[in-house]
């Protein structure tokens, strides 16, 4: 986006959905891009869907699971897991997948950002569930498809206050996001 429109001033702010939405509503952020389990239903926000992503089982590349074509979570009850703090959309999908698998995972650590989570997986601290978009960020993590019963999809979406969507920089951002989505 920055290459296509050099006037856009884009900063990366990491945080949970709850934190980013709070900062957006308080006016500390102009717009946010977050993963949603379902479409945004807030009339005060303009939502521009970017793409859909699915969750995968994440294992270190040297793990015996890394050679599998797919995994049945119900067969992993004895394994250790790492996950994101509960305010993240991916954490909600993580919990839902394990409810469907019929057991409470043994979580050995929770973290506050997805990059730390991927590093914990690559270091062998525990397995996790990660969205496919994380595949290129850590070459030491293998993402393995989940059995269809546990599949979870996320809608990565740009959100901005509807009352501000006519401001030139936000209008340009929304247009670039729509272009990217196509």
Buried (B, 14 or more C-beta within 10 A) or exposed (E): EEEEBEEBEEEEEEBBBBBBBBBBEEEEBBBBBBBBBEEBEEEEBBBBBBEEBBBBBBBBEEBEBBEBEEBBBBEBEEBBBBBBBEBBBBBBBBBBBBEBBEEEBEBEBBBBBBEBBBBBBBEEBBBBBBBBBBBEEBEEBBBBBBBEEBBBBBBBBBBBBEEBBEEEBBEBBBEBBEEEEE
